[in-house]
Amino acid sequence: MIGLKEKYNTEVIPKMMEKFNYKNRMAVPKLEKVVINTGFGKMIAGKGSDERKKMINAILEDLTLIAGQKPVLTKARKSVSSFKIRRGMEIGAMVILRKKRMFDFLERLINITLPRSRDFEGIDPKSMDKSGNLTVAIKEHISFFEILPERIKNIFGLEFTVITTAKNKEQGLELLRLIGFPIKK
């Protein structure tokens, strides 16, 4: 099986050069980074400090397995009393993947995780922004094969953003389609 980076270099670049009339290989858009993000503020709001720490550690452990690198905790910028959130409280986690880890993650995502997701019919092209970046949410993190569903107490959703160097939406969609993302027509 051909790797994602090799596929990009051998198949995607020539097709993109032909379709968009790029004169140089360096002008072809490429994948810059992948940001994986999850929020768990609702799950930990109103819990005791010991219980909160256990839940956060379990979520961080799962996110580490999925991404292959340790996540960074994100904190609340301001207090929201109706959600029982205080300023500075840890309410999420994120990971930024680049280079080899990014390609490994995307390969697993395209070939294994997305097809395993419940009721998955393809990625909506509306998920792409004007700059050619794709943001997709997954409702259950147990669709990743690294996670063992038997030992999971809390199921959480996560969001990943694929950031490209594309100039517009059309170039970004074409790049991701050629790479292998299951984007609806």
Buried (B, 14 or more C-beta within 10 A) or exposed (E): EEEBBEBBEEBBBEBBBEEBEBEEEEBBBBBEBBBBBBBBBEBBBEBEEEEBEBBBEBBBEBBBBBBBBEBEEBEBEEEBEEBBBBEEBBBBBBBBBEEEBBBBBBBBBBEEBBEEBEEEEEBEBEBBBEBBBBBBEBEBBBBBEBBEEEEBEEBBEBBBBBBBBBBEBBBBBBBBBBBBBEBEE
